[in-house]
């Protein structure tokens, strides 16, 4: 495959993942949590980097930056999936915290400051893999495509 084709595939991949996330949000009614939003920014960066790489093919490191963006969203996706599975704790502003030993006032404060959408809930999954997990897997594939584009002549 040509470098241009590989870049187009990577750009379309990130764009498709973004459109899918927005579709689940705006059409499916699944509000994103904070970490879901974090996963979207690198996809946007990858799309911009891909357009720049197509417009300015002489700037050789652009596909590497695209790979870095895809790797970033993949890492966030894997981290988020681990939080959802309870393998490790997520950010305290995004997950449920311990309630033992809290006074009624402290508990009310915790409830009132809790995010509307928690990062440790799985709102949707396919074949036992959450949206965050799918983002990690698919974005890992995009990393490989970006690297192939960088290596292509």
N, C-alpha and C positions, 0 to 999 in steps of 0.2 A: 504494500500500500504506500501511497505517496504521503509525504509529510503533511500536505494540505488536507488530505482525506482524514488522516489520523487526528489532526487538530479539529476538524469539523465534527468527527465522531465524539471527541472529548467534550467539545462545547455543547453539542446537542445532548450529551449525557447529563451534564450539569444542569442545562436548561430544563430537561425533562424531569429531573429530580426536584428542581425548584417548582416547576409547574404542578407536579404531583403533590408536593407539600401544600401548595396553595389550593389545589383542588380539594384535598382532604379538609383543609381549613374552611374554605368559603363555600364549597358545594356540599361536602360531607358533614360540616358542622363540628369537626374535631379541632377545638382550640389548641394551639401549640403551647408547650411549656417554654420556660426560659432556655433550656438546653436545645430544644427543637429549633428555636430561633437562631441560636449560636451556630447550628449546623448549616444554616442557609447562607450566611455571609461568605464563607469560602467558595460556595458554588457560584455566587454572584461574581466574586473576584475571578474565578476560573473562566467564566463566560467573557468577562472584559479582557482578560489576558489572552484568551483564544482569538477574540476579534482583533486585538492588537497584533498577535502573531501572524494572523492572516493578512492584515494590512501592511505590516512591516516585517516581511520574512527575513530580512537581514539581521534582525535583533535575535541572535541565536539563543540566549538563555530564557526567552519568554516561555517556551514549553516546559522548562524546568520549574519556573514559577507556577505554571499551571499544575504541574505534578505536586508541588508543595501545597497549593490550595486544596487539591483533591485529597492529599494525605492529611491535611488539617481537619477537613470535615469528616474523613473516615475515622480519625482518632477520636474526635468528639462523639461521633456516632457509636463507636465501640464503648467509650466511657459511659455514655448515656445508657446504652443497652445493659451494661454492668450494673448501673444504678437501678434500672428497672427490675433486674433479676435479683437484686439484693446482694450482689457479690461485693459491693463496696458502697460507701456513703457518697451521696452527691452533695452539692452545695446546700448549706443550711437554709438558704433563701428559697430553695426549690423543692425540698423534700420534707417529709414529716420528721419532726424531732422528738426526743424523748419527753414524756409528760410527767414522769414520776418525780415526786418531790416538789412540784410547782404549787404555789398557792392558787386560789381561785382567780385572783386578779392577774397573776402571771399567765395562767392558762388562757384566760380571756384575751390578754394581750397577744399571746401566741396565735390564737385562733383568728383574731382580727387582722394580724399582719401576715397570715399565711397566704401564699399565692393561690390564685383561683385554679390554676392547673398545676398539679404536682408533677415533678420530673420522675418520680419513682412509680408512677402508674403507667400501665400499658394500655392505651386506648384502642389499639388496633394491632393485629398481628396476622401473618400469613405463614403457614407451615411452622408455627412456633417461634417465628422471628418477628420482633417488633419493627416498627418503622425506623427506629434508630439503628437497629441491627442491620436492616436492609440498606440504609444509607451507608453504614460502614462497609458492608460487602461490595455494594455497587461502586462506591467511591474508590475502594481499593482497586477495582478493575479500571477505573478511570486513571488512577495513578500510572498503571502499566501502559495504558494507551498514550498518556502524555510523555512518558519516558521513551516509548517507541517513536513518537513524533520528534522528540529531541534528537534521537539517534539517526533518524531518517535523513537522507540527503535531499 
